[in-house]
Amino acid sequence: MSKIPFSKIIAGTMTWGVWGKNCSTPQMIELMNSCLESGISTFDHADIYGGYTTEEAFGKAFGESQINRKDIQLISKCGIQMMSEKRNNTIKHYAYSKDYIIASAEQSLKNLQTDYLDLLLLHRPSPLMQADEIAEAIEKLKIDGKILDFGVSNFTPSQSDLIETKTKINYNQIEFSITHLEPMIDGSLDHMQTRRIAPMCWSPLGTVFRKENEQSQRIQKVANELAYKYDVSNDIILLAWILKHPAGILPVCGTSDKNRLARLMQATTIEMELQDWFSLWTASAGNDVP
């Protein structure tokens, strides 16, 4: 297992750039400092965010922030080739050659104005990926000190096993939330616990506050009751529900709202009671557990 001290809540930067709030350099610096003040020290990136622009915008802000590199952890992802002015692509596809992985990681380092990534993830699985070529790239990046650790994102158990025939995976960043329960049921989280792979999860609040449907209404009703009981807001309850899972899931929270960021770590202080946890699962499913 990795020994990197990632914060228990991770700041996702996807909406910090042009794909979201389009923060200025001073605004990004302010967000970084808000995160650090509240105990969030890990920042999640991908080369594609902002159409290959957000890493560089963050890096500029980091360079001007005077934040000590040792006080933060930087994650990035590679492998998705998007249609972009910055790429000579005729179709969206995945690329995992040894040279591409190394070049992508090196570009992320340049963009982020850092000498190393704490963690590099393969963003999405490709049917054409070759485990030995991936392993060679990761080994070289580690030897050269350009990445400290390696993982994957959105990989199934069998896809993870394929990569692990050649190199150890320590993280898998998956979609998981109160409205996306599949990893808890399809064996993904069991597999990660068995293989000592630490899960991270993106979109940890699911569709609760984005979709007006019966499921959202049921979940919000229970979450509001628990918010009153535990004296926090209902979004914090939904994060605490994730944190109770024994796999040790690290939620990646994509907000660019400074005030919300400041509250997120409250979820780590809640000891949710067993029946409260099941009441949320039941609300999501719409029926009692079997």
NORTA-V599160 format. One record per pair of residues at least 4 apart in sequence whose ideal C-beta (glycine too) atoms are under 7 Angstrom apart, sorted by the first residue. I is the first residue (numbers start at 1). GAP is how many residues later the second one is. Records with the same first field share a line. If there is no record, write none. Layout:
I->GAP + GAP
This chain:
1->169 + 195 + 197
2->147 + 168 + 169 + 196
4->69 + 114 + 115 + 144 + 145
6->4 + 36 + 67 + 244
7->32 + 33 + 34 + 35
8->235 + 242 + 260
9->31 + 242 + 244 + 255 + 256 + 258 + 259
10->32 + 34 + 190 + 240 + 241 + 242 + 243
11->24 + 29 + 31 + 32 + 33 + 242 + 250
12->32 + 190 + 240 + 241 + 242
13->30 + 31 + 32 + 36 + 41 + 45
14->5 + 6 + 35 + 240
15->4 + 5 + 6 + 239 + 241
16->4 + 5 + 7 + 12 + 15 + 38 + 42 + 240
17->5 + 32 + 33 + 36 + 37 + 40
18->4 + 32 + 33 + 35
19->30 + 31 + 35
20->236
21->235
23->4 + 5 + 8 + 233
25->4 + 35 + 36 + 39
26->4
27->4
28->4 + 29 + 30 + 33
29->4 + 32 + 35 + 36
30->4 + 228
31->4 + 225 + 227 + 230
32->4 + 29 + 30 + 33 + 35
33->4
34->4 + 224 + 227 + 228
35->5 + 226
36->5 + 31 + 35
38->223 + 224 + 226 + 227
39->226
40->221 + 224 + 225
41->30 + 31 + 32
42->31 + 33
43->29 + 31 + 32
44->31 + 208
45->4 + 9 + 10 + 13 + 29 + 30 + 31
46->30 + 31 + 77
47->5 + 8 + 29 + 30 + 31 + 57 + 60 + 61
48->4 + 32 + 34
49->5 + 6
50->4 + 7
51->31 + 33 + 35
52->32 + 34
53->4
54->4
55->4 + 21 + 53 + 56 + 57
56->4 + 55
57->4
58->4 + 54
59->4 + 52 + 53 + 54
60->4
61->4
62->5 + 50 + 51
63->50
67->4 + 5
69->45
73->45
74->38 + 40 + 43 + 44
75->42 + 43 + 44 + 46
76->32 + 41 + 44
77->44 + 46 + 76
78->23 + 26 + 27 + 42 + 44 + 45
79->15 + 16 + 17 + 43 + 44 + 45 + 47
80->14 + 43 + 44
81->6 + 8 + 11 + 12 + 13 + 14
82->5 + 7 + 10
83->6 + 9
84->5
94->30 + 32
95->5
96->4 + 5 + 26 + 30 + 33 + 38
97->36
98->4 + 35 + 38 + 39
99->4
100->4
101->4 + 33 + 36
102->4 + 35 + 38 + 39
103->4
104->4
105->4 + 12 + 15 + 36 + 41 + 42
106->4 + 40
107->4
108->4 + 9
109->5 + 6 + 8 + 37
116->29 + 30 + 31 + 32
117->29 + 30
118->30 + 31
119->29 + 30 + 32 + 52
120->21 + 27 + 30
121->30 + 31 + 32 + 50 + 52
122->30 + 31
123->30
124->29 + 30
125->4 + 29 + 30 + 34
129->5
130->4
131->4 + 31 + 32 + 34 + 35
132->4 + 34
133->4
134->4 + 29 + 32 + 33
135->4 + 31 + 32
136->4
137->4
138->4 + 12 + 29
139->4 + 28
140->4
141->5 + 6
142->5
149->21
150->17 + 19 + 20
151->18 + 19 + 20 + 21
152->8 + 11 + 17 + 20
153->19 + 20
154->20
155->4 + 5 + 17
156->4 + 32
157->4 + 30 + 31 + 34
158->4
159->4
160->4 + 9 + 12 + 37
163->4 + 6
164->4 + 5 + 31
169->28
170->27 + 28
171->26 + 27 + 29
172->20 + 25 + 27
173->27 + 28 + 29 + 79
174->9 + 14 + 25 + 27
175->5 + 26 + 27 + 28
176->4 + 7 + 25 + 66 + 73
177->24 + 26 + 27 + 28 + 29
178->28 + 30 + 41 + 60 + 63 + 102 + 106
179->27 + 28 + 29 + 36 + 105
180->26
181->4 + 103
182->4
183->5 + 6
184->5
187->4
188->4
189->4 + 10 + 56 + 58
190->4
191->4
192->5 + 7 + 55
193->53 + 54
198->50 + 52
199->48 + 50
200->50 + 52
201->41 + 48 + 50 + 51
202->50
204->35 + 38 + 47 + 48 + 49
205->4 + 30 + 33
207->4 + 9
208->8 + 11 + 12 + 30
211->5
212->4
214->4
215->4 + 69 + 71
216->4
217->4
218->4 + 65 + 68
219->4 + 61 + 64 + 65
220->4 + 14
221->4
222->4 + 57 + 58 + 61
223->4 + 11 + 14 + 15 + 57
224->4 + 10
225->4
226->4 + 11 + 50
227->5 + 6 + 7 + 10
230->7 + 40
232->4 + 5 + 34 + 38
233->30
234->4
235->4
236->4 + 27 + 30 + 31
237->4
239->4 + 12 + 25 + 28
240->4 + 27 + 30 + 32
241->31 + 36 + 39
242->7 + 9
243->6 + 24 + 25
244->28 + 33
245->4
253->11
255->5 + 6
257->4
258->4
260->4
272->4 + 5
274->4
275->4
277->4
278->4 + 11
279->4
280->4
281->4 + 8
282->6 + 7
